[in-house]
Amino acid sequence: MTTSPKGHPFEHIDYDVGQMNSLHGHLEDAADEVATMQLVLRNLTDNLEGRGQALDRAKSMAGDVAAAFASPAARIRRIKGIVLAYGRGAEEHGGRANQLMATVTAAQASAETARADLTDAQTELSTWQRSDEYAAWSSGEETATPSTSLRARDERYREAVSSAQTSSSSASADLEEAWASWERSFESWDDAYARAVTALASVDDDYVSAADVATLASLADADSPAEVAAIWDTLTDAQKEHCIQTYPGFIGNLEGVPYEYRIAANTRMLEQADGVEWGEPLDTTIDRLLTEYRERDGLPIALNLWDKNQPTAAVLYVDGYSFDPENPTDPLNGVENLNVLIGGMMSEAGQIRDWSQSARDLNAVTNGKSATIAWFGYDTPNFATVGSSEQARVGAELLTNALRGLDLAAPEGARTTVIAHSYGTTTAFLAVGSASDNLGVDNLISLGSAGLTDQALGEDPGRGMDFSGTALFATRGPNDWVSLLGRTFSDHSIDPDSLEGVTTFQSDGEHLADGSYLDYTPGHGTHSEANLPIGAVVNDGGYLQDGSESFANIANIINYGEPLTTDDR
C-alpha cells in the first residue's frame, strides 16, 4: 500500500518532539537575549550621564540599534509560536496517523484473507455444483450416497459461502473505517503543516509579501509535481513572472513547475551569485555552470548552491534548443529520447564539463530529438562514507521526485533512460525499485556499480525491489576493481548482474565487422579516469567516453532497446 483511498501518501510522518521542544526553548532564549540587549541599549539612551557630542551620538546610536532589534525580536517570537503550534499538531495528529498505520495494515491483511476465504468457499461450491453427483441428486436421480447426506453437503457449501461473504463484508467495512480514521488524522496533520508553512512564509514581511503568502504556501504544501503543476497553471503570466523574479531559489527547484520557468529562475540565481566572492570551490562551480549555460546551452533545471554540503544542480541539454529569456518555451517539446546521467562517489556539479560532453555526445548519436540531464541532485559520499547506503537513500528520495517531475514534463511517447555510475547505481536502482510505479523510466543502466541494496525506501524496506516496466542493463570493465571494493565493504553488496531480467553488456573493447574499434574502459572512471585516486587521468576511455564500447552499447540501448555487444556474444 502506497496511497490511501483519497490518494494521500501512506507513509510514516517523521517528526521529533524533543527536537521541536529544544528549538522552541532556544528561540525563547534568543528572544530573551534580544529583549535584554534592547533594555541595555535603552538604558544607555535614557540614562547615560554626561554631556557632549560624543555622548549624544552614542545615545542616539544606542536608540537606533534598540529600535532595529524590534523587528528581529518580533520575528523570533512569531517563529517560536509557529514551532510550538506545529509541534502540538504533529504530536497529536501525526502521531495518531502513525499509530493508525498498523491498524490499516492489519485491516488490509484481514480483508485480503477474508476475500481469499470467500474465493475458496465459492470455488468449493462451484466444484460441487459441477460434479456428476450433484447433477444426479439435483435432478432427483438415484445416487449411491443417501439424499440426506448430499443435501447436508450442499447446505454446508452454501453456508460456507454465506459465512465467508459476511466475513468479507465485515472485513471490508473494518478496512474502510481504518482508512477513514487514518485519513482524518493525516489531513489534520497536513493542515497543521500547511498552516506552519503559510505562517513561516509571512514571518518576515521584508522577504514574502502578504499578497504572495497564499500562493507560495499552496505550492510548498503540494504533495506531488502534478499538484504543483495544477496550482502553477492557475497563476497569471504576471504572477508567474513575479514568482521567478522574487523567489527564484524556491521556484527553480520545484518539481511540477515547467522547466522553462525553472531555467529562468535558476539562471537568475546563478547570475546573482556570480557577483559575489564565496570562496572555493563554490566560485569555480558557479563559473562552470554559467559557462555551460552561456556557451553550451546547459540549462539549469535545478540549483541549490548553499543548503547542502556540496552545491547541487541538474543541467539539461536539448538537441537543437537554446533558451531565450525573453520568450521562454518548453525545452522538451518534440523530444523523443530523455536521458539522465547520475554520477557516483564524489561526483559534484563542479565536474559539469565532462558530464556536459557526455550529455551532448549522447544527444548526437541517438535517433530522433534527444535531451539529456546531468543530475547532481544530492550530497555524494566520500571514501569515509561510501560504504553506507544512507546517502543513497537520501539521494533516492530526491531522485524519485525529480523523475516524477520529468515524467510529468515529458512529451507523450518519449522514452526515458537513466544511466548511473558507481554509487549512482545504488541511488538510482533504489529510487526506481522502491516506487509503486516505474517513475516513467523505460531503461535503467548500471555502469561499474558500487553495489545495490534490497532494502526499499518507505516504511516496509523488507518488501524488496520491483523493477516492473523497466528494462535493466549492466556492465563492469575488466579492470574496474574499485566497483568490487564498493560492493565488498558496504551494506550495498548486491551485484546488478544478479537481478532477474538484467541484460549485461561488454566494456572491454571490441573490433566491429566494419573494421572500426570500440575502446575499452581502463578502470572505474566515466571520463578517462583511472581506478584510484578518482579523477587521475592515465588512460583514454571511460564508461561514458564517446568511442568506447560501453558508450556505443548505451547509445544502442537508447535507440533500439538492446546493447550492441552483450556478454553472451
N, C-alpha and C positions, 0 to 999 in steps of 0.2 A: 504494500500500500504506500503510495507516494503522495496522493492528494485525497482530500475529503470529498463528499458528495457535492459541496459547493465550490470545489476547486482550490481550497486552501492547502498549502504545502503541509503534509503530515510529518512534521519534524519537531525534534526537541527544541524548546525555546531556551537558548543559553542566556543566563543572567547570573550575576554574582552579588547576592545581597550584601555580603560582607564588604566587597569592593565598593559598592554604591554607598553603603553607610560610611565607609572610610573616606570616600570622595566628598560626601556631604560634610563630614567633620572637618576635612581640610579646607573646604570652601568657607565653612563657618569661621575657622581660624583666620583665613585670609581676610574675610570681611571685618573681623575684629581688629586685625593688624592695620587695615586701611583706616578704620574708624579711629584707632589710636593715633596714627600719623596725622589725620585731619585735626584731631584735638590738639596735638602738639603744635602744629602749624598755626592753628587759630589762636592758641595761647601766645605764640610769638607775635602774631599780628596785633592782638589786642593788648598784650601786657608787657611787651619788651620795652624796658625803660631806657630813657636817654633821648638825645636829640641829634640832628644832623642828617645830611643827605644819605649817608651810607646806611644808617639805621632805618630811615624811611624807605629806602629801596629794599632793604632786607625784609621789612614788614610787608611791603607790597608784594614782593615775590612769594613770601610765605602764604599770603592770602590767595594769590593766583594758583599756587600749587595745591592748596587745600581745596579750592573750588574745582580744580581739574580732577581731583580724586573722587569727586562726587559721582561722575559717570561710571568709572570702573567699579566703585562700591555698589552702585545700583545694579550693574550687570552681574556682579558676583552674587548678590542676593537673589536676583532672578534665576541664575543658573542653579543656585542651591535649592530653590523651590522646585525647579524643574526636575532635578535629580531626585529629590525626595518624593515628588508625586509619581514619577515613573517607577522608582524603586518599589513603592507600595503597589502600583498596578502590576508590575512584573511579578512580584512575590505572590500577590493574590490570584491574578488571572493566569499569568504564565505558569506559575507553579501548579495551579489546578489543571491547566491544559496538559502539562507534562504528566501529572498523575493519571489523568484520564486516558493517556495513550495506551497504558496497559489494559485498561478496561475495553477500549476499542479493539485492540489486538486480540484479546481473549474472546470478545463477542464475535469478531470476524472468524476466528478459528471454530467457534461453536456453530456459527451459521454454515460454514463450509462443511463441517462434519454432519450437520443435520441435513443439508442438501444431498450429501453423499449417501446418507442412510435412506433418504427418500428415493433416490435413484435406484439403490439396491432393492428396496421393497417393491418399487414399480417394476423392476426387471424380473424379480421373482414372480410377481403376479402375472406379468405378461408371458413369462415362460410357461407357467402353469396353464394359462388360458390358451396357449397354442399347442398344448400337449394332446395326444390322442385320447388319453384317459379323461381329460376334461371334456373333449368333444363328445365322447360317448356318454359320459354322465349327464352333460347339459342337454343332450338330445333324448334322454330317457332310456338309453340302451342298457342292457345288462353289462355289468363290469365285474371283474374279479374282486375288486375292493368294494366293500359294502357302501351303499349310497350315503349312509350317515357319516362315514369316515371321510368320504370325498367332499360332502357338504361342509364338514368341520374344517377340512383343509382349505376349501375355498374361502370360508369366513375368516380363517386365520390370516391368509394372504391379504384379504381386503382390509381386515382390521389393522394389519401391519402398515399398509399404505396410509390408511386414515390417521393412524397414530403418528407416522412419520411426517405427514402433511401438517398436522397440528404442531409437532415439534419444530419443523422447519419454519412455519409461520411465526411461532413464538420467538425462535432464534433470530429471525429477520427483524422482528419488531424490537428485540433487545439491541440488535446492532444499530438499527435506525436511531433508537434513543441514545445509545452510547455516542454515536456520531453527533447527534444534535447537542448533547451536553458538551462534547469536546469543542464543537464549533462555536458554541456560545462563549466558552472560556477563551478560545483563540481570538475571537472577534473582539472581546473585551480587552485582551492584551494588545491586540493590533490597534484598537482605538487609543489606548494609553500611549502606545509608541507614536502614533500619528500626532497626538496632542503634544508630546515631547518634542518631536521634530518641528512642528509648527512654532512652538514656543522658542526653541533654540534659534530658528530662522529669524525670529524677530527680537532676539535678546539684545542685539547690537544694531540700533537703528542707523548707525553710520555705514553698515555693510548691506543689510537687507531692508529695503523699504517696506512699509506696511502693505503697499499695493502688491508686492511680489510674494508675500509670505504664503498665501494660499496656493499659488502656482508651484513654488518650489517645494512646499510641503507635500503636495499631491504627487509630484514627480518622485520625490525621495521616498515616499511611502508605497509606491507601486511595487508589486511583488514579482513582476516579470518584465522582460523587454517589450512584450506585447502590450502590457498595461501602460508602460511608459509611452509607447508609440501612439496609443489611443488618446492619452492626455495631450501629448505634443500636437496631435492633429487638431485639437480644439483651439489652439492658440492662433492668433492672427500673425501675419508676417511681421508686423511691427513688434509684437510681443516676443516672437522667436528671436528677432534681431537684438532686442533689448536683453534677453537672457544671455545670448552669446557675448555681447559686449560687456555686460555687468558681472556675469558669473561664469566665465569661460572654464574655470577649473572644474566646476560641477557639471556643466553641460557636456564638456568634451569627453567625459568618461562614463556617460550614462547610456548603457545599452538600451536600445529602443529608439533613441534619438537618431534620425537618419544621418548617415555618415557625412554628407556634405556639410551639415551644421556642426558636427563634431570636429571636422577638419578645420573649419573656420575658427572654432573656439580654441582648438589646440595650437594652431599656428599663431593665434593672438597671444597665447600663453608663452610660447617659445620666443616670440619677438620681444615680449615684455621682459622675460628672464634674461635675454641676451644683453640687455642694457645694464646688467648688474654683475659685479665680480663675486662669484660664490665660492671660488676656490676649486681645486681639483679633487676628484675627477669630473665634477659636475659641469664646470665650464667647458671642458672638451666634449662632453656628451651633448650639451646644448648646441655647441657649434656644429657637431657632426649631424645632429638631427635637422638643424636648419639647412645645412648643406644638402642633405638628401632631399629636403623639400624644394629648395630653390634650384638645384641643378639636376636632380634625377627623378623629380615628381614623386618623391617619397612622402606620402600623405599620412600625417599622424592622426589615427582614429582613436587613440587612447594615449594619455600622457599624464604621468604623475612624477614630478621631479623631486618632491620633498618628503612625502609622507611615509616612505618606506626606507629600508636600509640601503637600497640602491634605487636609482631612477628607473621607473618602469614605463613602457611605451608599447604601442602596436603601430607598425608602419605599413601602409597599404601601397602596393604598386599595381597599377592597372595598365594593361597593354593599350597604348594609344590614347590615354586620358591625361589631361593636365587640369589642375584645379584653377578656376577663375573666381577670386574672391568677390568680384562684382556681380557675377552671375553663377552661383554655385549650383551644380546639377549632380544627380545621383551618379557616383563613380562606378557603380556596379551595373548600370544599365547595359544590357546586351551581353553581359559576361556569361560564358558557358562553363568555365573551369574556375573554381575557387580553391586556393591552396593556402595552407597555414604552416609556417615553419616555426618549430619550437626547439630552442637550444637546451643544452644540459648544464652541468655544473659550471658555475662562474660565467655563464653567458649573461650579457647585460647590454643595455641599449647603446652603450658607448662603442660596441663592436658592430654597429649597424652597417659599416661599409662592406664587409664580407657578406653579410646576410642580404644586403641590398643587391649585390651582384648575383647571388643565387636566385633571389626572387625574380629579378629581371631576366635571368637566363631561363628559368622555368617558363615564364610568360612567352619567351621567344620560341621555345621548342614544342610547346603543347598546341594541339589543334584547336582552332576557334579562338575567340577572345578570352583572355585569361587575366585573373587577378591573384596576386599572392601577398599574404600578410606575414611580415616578420614580427612574431609575438614575443615580447619581453615583459610579460604581464605580472611577474611575481619575483620575490627575492629568491634567487637561485642559491643552492648550497655551495659551500667551500669544502676543502679537504677534511675539515673537522666535523662537518655536519652531513656530508653526503651519504653516510651510512644509514641515516634515519629517513623514513618516508614522510616525516612531519611537514617539511616544506613542500613536498609534492602534494600533500593533502590540501594545504592552503592554496597552492597554485591550481590544483584541480577544481576547487570551488570557483576560483576566479575565471579559469578557462571555461568551465561549464556555462557561466553567464555570458562570456564572450562568444562562445559558439552558438548559444541560443540567439544572441543578438545578430550574429552573422546569418544564421538560418532565416531569421525574420527579414533581413535586408536582401537576401539572395534572390536573384531572378528565378522565376519558376523554371524548373528543369535543369538548373545549374548543378554540377556535381562538385562536391567538396572533398578535398583530400588533405588530411593532417599528416605532416611529415615531422617526426620528432627524433631527436638525437640524445643518446646517453640518458641522463637523469630526466630529460624532457620526455622520454618514453614513459617513465614512471608516472609522471604527471598526466600526460595525455591519455594513456590507457586507463588510468584511474578515473579520469573525468568521463570518458565515453562509456566505460564499462559499468560505472555506477549509476548512470542516468536511466530513467524509466523509458526513454526512447534513445535513438542514436545521435541526438543533438544535430541532426542533419549531416552527419559525417558518413560519406559513402566509402572512402578508403582511409585506412589508418596504417601508416608505415613506420616501422621501427628501424632506426639506424644505430648500430653499436649500443644496444640497450644496456643500461646500468642495472637492469632487473625490474620486475614488476611486483606489485603486491596483490594479494587476493582479498584484502580487507577493504570492502567498498566504503564509500562515503555514506554518511547518514547514521541513523540510529541502529541499524542492523548490519554492521560491517561483515558479519559472517555469512550473509546471503550470497556472497560471491559476485563475480562479474558477469555481465551479459552483453555480448557484442553483436546481438542480433541486428541485422540490417546493415552491418558494416563489414566490408572485406578487409582482412588483416594480412599484412605483409611484413617481412623482417629480413634483415641482413646483418652480418658482422664480418668485418675484414679479417683475414687470416692472421694478421699481426696486431690486431686490436686486443691486447691483453688487459687494458685499463677497464674495458666494459666487464670483463670477467671478475676483476677485483671488486667492481661495484656490486656485483651480484653475490660475491662470496662473503664479504664482511658488512652485511647490511640486513635490514628487515624487509628488503625488496629483492628477493633472490630468485624470482621466477623467470625462466628463460622464455621470451616471447615465442621462440621456435616451438615450444611445447603446447601452445594454445591450440585448441581444436579449430580446424579450418584454416590455419595460417598458411600462407604461401611464402616460402623462403627463396631469396634470390642471391646471386653472387655479387661480390665486390672485389674479386681478386685479380681482375684483368682478363681481357678476352679479345682474341683475334676474330673479327667478323668475316663472313663469307666474301664481302666486297674488298677485303684486304686491309681495312682500317682496324685500328687497335683502340680498345677502351681501357683506360688506365686503371690500375689497382689502387685501393685505399691503403696507404702505407702504415697507418696507425689508427688512433682513436678519433682524430680530428675531422671536422667537416670541411675546413678550408685550408688545406696544406699543412695543418699542424701535425706534429709527431704525437707520441704517446704522452710523455711527461718531459718537462712541465707543459701544461696546456698552453698553447699559443706559440711554442717553439717551432719555427719553420725549418724543417730539414728535408722535406720531400715535396715535390709537386703531387697534387692529388689529394682528394678528401671525399667523404661521402657525398657532399653537395657540390663538388667541383665539376664544372662543365667539362666533358671529355672523359669522365671516369665511368666505369661500368655501373657503379651504383647510381649515378645521376641519370644515365641512359635508361636504367630499369625504372627509376621513379617516373621519368617522362612517359615511358611506355605504359605504366600503370594508369597514369592520368588520362592518356589518350585512348587506351584500348582495354583497360581493366585487368591487365596482366603484365608481369615483367618480361623483359626481352630475353634474359638468361636466368634460368632457375637452377636450384641446387641439384635437381634430378636430371640435368642435361646429359 
